[in-house]
């Protein structure tokens, strides 16, 4: 991920987890650029003219992150994985609310050609991707987490392995299998 020091981020997360509120103040400027980059990746996949902006997505996810008192931060990779999941939830919630308001019209599309070729034949609706990923999660939770971390979180194989506490070979196998499964499901 970004140029921040992995050990500094992890140490600050652990201090914050243990109740040091000053650690959050020191952590924020260190992780802000990487979180903004992550939000930008999400927004580049959205349709042109999307009413939610990168900074708004980042702010909403950040508010949810700092309100995550139940999260027992483990590492930098874990933090970015949770951030990616929260950004995905914000976009899915936004898309669902728009879909409900418009009764099915004007769905927001997300291009999945970057990072995971699940939509080789065009764009896939963010809600359809979310539903397919949730279905995969019921069948194989680890494979669904690999997709979240790799595709949505932008984590490398090594960072994903660290976050899930498995080998990089396992992540690679799960990644390939999940891409194939999602490709099949989204073509339906």
Buried (B, 14 or more C-beta within 10 A) or exposed (E): BBEBEBEBBBBBBBBBBEEBEEBBEBBBEBBBEBBBBBBBBBBEBBEEEBEBEBEBBBBBBBEBBEEBEEBEBBBBBBBBBBBBBBBBBBBBEBBBEBBEEEEEEEBBBBEBEEBBEBBEEEBBBBBBBBBBBEEBBEEBEBBBBBBBBBBBBBBBBEBBBBBBEBEBEBBBBBBEBBBEBBBEBBEE
